[in-house]
């Protein structure tokens, strides 16, 4: 049968649904459309001898997002959790009366790509909701003609957002990877810094589409462990060069080695990193990376 066979998957589904209902207690925000399926799922997760659920849990998440002109648009996410979720991805369809058919198809396709790249094997309904909240609005005004004299690229999704990614790697030693990081950031007009060693820290900032392209390239390389520790997004009015420059905290992307010592010259002086971040107005990031206050 196509029924659920893994109790661990069931338990993860139950805990994620419990989390959603505690975060979004109002039915307008989160509504389980099939209460029987939910009851069966909970019963199966808690009882060895229970019947395997006969249907998958379905629910709706409603998300409000703000457009650049400050008006609010609502997206409805119809979700179903396959029996093997989170081993497989959830089934999610996003709709909004503000989206044309082609915009809706594009948004759903991009959301699926994001989940495939970032969330496979992990509970990801909340990540999907966050993605829709921050990216959904970009699909609505996407088909408007550009203002006269505007750069034709300014219509691209993501070009109206300035993004800063804080990337953490278990270590960065490899010279070729370090060269890639410097070359790609230059090619994509990104600024920031790369701190090689153990751990490795990379910060890139610039247009959202360029940051996402950079991350897509970097994560394809072979790493022991690499992840986006923190992401900052700032909506732009027009996305022109001067406006992008005004958001930057770094002028170019350069490699920063803080007083390397240790067997491979690998362990960085984190106190120096903290002072560098403090100078750039980013000291709060230090705690996200290392879980300790800097000094």
Secondary structure, DSSP 8 states (H G I E B T S, - for coil): --S---HHHHHHHHHHHHHHHHH--STTTEEES-HHHHHHHHHHHH-TTS---SS--EEEEEEEEE-TTS-EEEEEEEEE--TTTTTS--EEEEE-TTS-HHHHHHHHHHHHHHHHHH-TTS--HHHHHHHHHHHHHHHHSTTS---TT--GGGGSTTTTEEEEEEEEES-B--HHHHHHHHHHHHHTT-EEEEE-BSSEEEEEEEEHHHHHHHHHHHHHS--SSEEEEEEEEEE-SS--HHHHHHH-SSSSEEE---S-BSTTS-B--HHHHHHHHHHTT-THHHHHHHSS---
